[in-house]
Amino acid sequence: MSASIPSTPPDMVKTPDELALMRKSGRLLASVFEMLDRQDLSGMSTLQINDLVEAFITIDLAARPASKGQYGFQFVLNCSINHVVCHGIPDQDEIVHDGDIINLDITLEKDGFIADSSKTYVVGNASAAARRLVRIAQGALWQGIRQVRPDGHLGDIGHAIERYAKRHNCSVVREYCGHGIGRRMHEKPNVLNFGQRGSGMRLQEGMVFTIEPMVNQGSRKVKTEEDGWTVVTQDRKLSAQFEHTVAVTRKGVEVLTLRTDETPMLERIA
């Protein structure tokens, strides 16, 4: 193995039993988004959405919202509207309006294992440009997912994501990335949304990580607001994000947080 291609540390590879538990967490988290799909988000405050998700996870699913208390964060999700790239904080005074796009980033722990996923919702009569950006962000995620296979490389994922976004005249945020996940929310490796084919860690069956491209309508440059959490585009143009937790399998990839409506996307990359 070339010295430029780091090997996979053993603790990054999940056992079959651990994968079975992660599969369960992933299925439960997918059901959270399917619940949200049935809601009319227009007119709701982001704190109302947070509380709705918390009740569903804790009461209906008998699970734990893994983000709550992580790094001092007091909520169960991040809600990022329009030009907010990531880490938006729920607030009773922040109302979702018709025409907005909003990313909801949610984690869930069940039986000691965590799943992480996000989806950008188009609210009501959003502009054609906003809808286009959301489609491109989702497409970028799936371009990354299709690179996941044994003996592939982390760089293959980032290369595919950035190439797809640039082909559609959008930019990819570089400051934030996917990550390994399991008993802890953030594990090794980092999964960048840019890179070179054949570079980075070699993928191995049993690895589990998130892929989460953040795609901007304009410049990729971002800044963090005074609250220390909320990240926004510097040019105030729109940003959209999608995220899934995936496992490297013998045959390729398994999307642990796959939602029912995404089955056709998975079939296209099979």
N, C-alpha and C positions, 0 to 999 in steps of 0.2 A: 504493500500500500504506500502510495506517495506520501512524503512527509507533509505535503501541502493539503492533504485530505485527512483531517483528524478522525480518529476512530470513535465509535460510540461507547461511552462509559456504560457499564452494565446496569447501573441504577436507572438509566433512561428507558430501559426495555421492560415492559410490563409482562407479568406472567399471564397465562390463560385465565386464571381465577381473577386476577386484578382487572384484566380486560372485560371480563363478564360484569364486574361491578361498575366499571366505567360506562359500559354499554347501558346499564340500567339508569345511571345518572343522566346520560345523554338523552335517553328516551323521555325521561321526566322533564328535562329542560326543553326539549322540543315541544312537549305538550303545553308548556307555559306560553310559548310563542303562538301556538295554535289557539290558545285561549285569547290572547291579545288580538289575533286576527279577527275575532268575532266582536271586538269592541269598536265603538265609534270614538276615536281619540279626540276629535275636534271638540273643543270646549272644556276638556279635562285639564286640570293642572298636572304638572309633572310629578308633584307629590302624591296626587290621587293615583296616578299610574303606579308609582312606587308601592303605595299601600295595597293596591289591588294585587300586584305581583307577590308581595310578601305574604298576604293572606292565602293566596293560591298555593304557594310553595309550602308554607308551614302547615296549613290546615288540610287542604285537598290532597297534597302529595306527601305529607308527613316527612318533609325533607328540610334542609337548611339552606337559606340564601348565603352563599359563601362569601359574598362581597361585604356583607354587613360586619363591621368591626375590623376589616382588613386594612392595614395601614392607617387606621384611625377613621376610615370612611364609615359614616353612620347610616347609610342607605343600602337597599338591596340591588339597586341598578344604577347605571349611568344613563342619562337621557340627554342627547345632543341634537339640538334643533338647528337646522339650516346651516349657518356658517360655523357652528360648533363642531369641531373635528371629533373630540372624544372627551370623556370624563366629566360631562355635564352633571351638575348636582340637582337632584329633585328639589322643587321649591313650590310652595302653595300659591305663590304669586306669578309663577311662570305658566301661562296658559298655552295649550296647543291650538293653533288656529287653522282654519280651512286654508289649504295651499301650502302648508308647511311640509317639510320632510323631517322626520325625527328618528334617530338611531337609538334603539334600546339595547343595552349591553347587560346581559344577565348571567350570573353564575349560580350553580346549584350543587350542593353536596348531599350525597346519600350513601350511607354505609362506609363513610370515610374517604370517598373518592369524588372529585370535583369535575364538572363539565362547564364549559364556557362557550357562549354563543351570542351573536348580535344580529339584528336585522334593522334595516332602515325602512320605515313606513312612509308611504306617500299619503298625505292627509287631504281628502277631498279633492278640490280642483286645483292641484298644483300645476305649475307651468310645464310646458313640454320640455323645457331645458332641465328642470328639476327631475322630471320622470326619466329623462335620458341619462342623467348622472347616476341615478339609483340603479338603472339597468346596467350601466357600465361597471359600477362598483360590485354588483352581484356577479357579473360576468368575469371580472378580475379574480374574485374569490375562486370561482370554478376553474379558471385557467390555472390557478395555483394548485387546486386539489388534484387536477388531472396529472400533475407531475409526481405525485406521491406513489412510490413503488420501492420495493427492496432494491438496494444498490443504486438508487437515484441519489441526488445530492440536494442539500438545502438550497444551494444557489439556483438550482433548476426552478424552484418554486418562485423565488423572488424575481428571477429573470422573466418568467412567464407573466407574472402579475404586472410588472412595470411595462413590459412590451405591449401588453393588451391595452393598458390605460393610455399610454402615449399614442398608440395607433388611433385612439378615439379622441385625441387632443385634450387629454386630461393629465393630471399629475398625481404622483403617489407620495404620501407623507413618509419621510424616512426616519423620523425621530421615535416612532412607535412601531411595534412589531408583534408577531405571534410568539408563542412560548410553549415549552413543555408543560405538561399538566398531569396531575395524578392525585396523590394525597395532599399536595400543596398546589395552590392556584398557579404559582409561577415557578416552573422548574426549567432546567436546561433541556434543550437548546433554545436560543433565540431564533425565530423564524422571520427573517427580514423580507420586506416587500419589494426588494430590488436585489440584483445579484447577477452573477455570470453562470452560465451552464457549466456543469461539471465541477463547480467550486463548492467549498464548504463541506460540512459533515456528511458522510455517507449514510443514507437511510437504511434502517434495519427493521425487519419484522418485529412487531411488538412495541415500537416507539409510538408515543401518543403526544400530540401537540396541537396547538391552535394555529389556524391561518386567518389573518384578519386585516386585509388591505383597507386603508383609508384613502379614498380617491377624491381629489379636489377638482372643482370646475376650473379654477385658475391656477395660480402659483402653488407650489408645494409648501411654501413657507408658512410656519405656524408660530403662535405665541401663546404663553400661558397667562391667564388673567390673574388679578390680584388675589383671588380666593385660593390660589395655589393648586387648583384642580383643573378648572375648565380650560381646554385648549381650543383655540379658534384659528381660522385662516387669517393671515395678515391682511389679505386684500378684501376680506369680508365676503368672498364668494362662497358658494355652497360646497359642502363636503358630505360624502356618504360613506358608510362602512357596512360590511358584512363579515361575519365570523362563524367558523365552525370548529369543533373539536374533531380531529381525525386520528385514525390509527393506521399504521403501516401493516398490511397483511401480506400473507404469502403471495396472493394474487395481485395485490396492488394497494388499494385504499378502502377503508371503511369510514364513512361519515357518521360519527357517533351521535351527533345532534341533528341528524337529518329530519326535516319536517315533511309531512305527507305531500305537500304541494311541490316539493323539490324532487320527487322521484324521477320525473322525466329528465332532469338535469344529470342525475346520477347515471341514468341509463345511457345518456349520450356519451359519457366518458368511459363506460364499461369496455 
